[in-house]
Amino acid sequence: MATATGKIVAVNGNMITVAFTGAVAQNEVGYAVLGDKRLMAEIVRVRGSRCDMQVFDAKQFIDALFE
């Protein structure tokens, strides 16, 4: 299994935009890592080397942003 890595470049509620390297596909599940938290998210759109991901646990994600 190949691993893609990226950096969060935008946040809008529970949606994040990630600039990535490697290969990703729509509907894949990935993880947003913020500090020691690992939050599950689904890729909902891919545009070139950026993708939009929907974080499943929005409250945990927002709390992690402000720690």
N, C-alpha and C positions, 0 to 999 in steps of 0.2 A: 504494500500500500504506500503510495506516494504522500508526502506531507507538503502542504502549502503553508506558508507563513505570511503574515501581513501586519499592518499597523492601522489602528482605528484612526480615520481622518475626519469623521463627522458623526454626530449623534443627533437624533431627532426622536425623542420619546424612547420607545424600545427598539427602534431601527438604528442600525449603525452602518456606516459606509467604511469599507476596508480596502486599502491599497495592498495588493498581495503579489507574491511571487510564487510560481508553481502553477498547477492546474486545479481548477475548481469547477463545479457544475451546479446548476440550479437544483434545488431540493436536497442538496447534501446538508448534513449536519456538521457544524463546526463548533469551536469554542472561542469565546472572547475571554482573554485573560487580563484581569485587572488586579494588580498586586498579587495576593494569595488566593483570589477568587477565580474560579473557572466556570464560566456561564455558557450554557448550551444555547446555540442559535442555529437557525436554518437559513441557508442562502436562498433568497427570493428573487434576486436579479443579478446578472453578470453583465458588466459593460467594460470590455477591454481588460485592463489590469485592476479594475475595481469591482467590488460586489457589494450589494446591500444585503444585510443579514437582520433577521428578526430574532431578538433575544426572547426566549420563552418565559423567563421569570423577570418581568419588567421591574417589579419592586426591588428585587435583589440587585438588579443591574444598576438602577438609579441610586440605591444606597451605596453600592461599591464606588460609583463615580465621586461621591462626596465624602469618602473616608479619608 
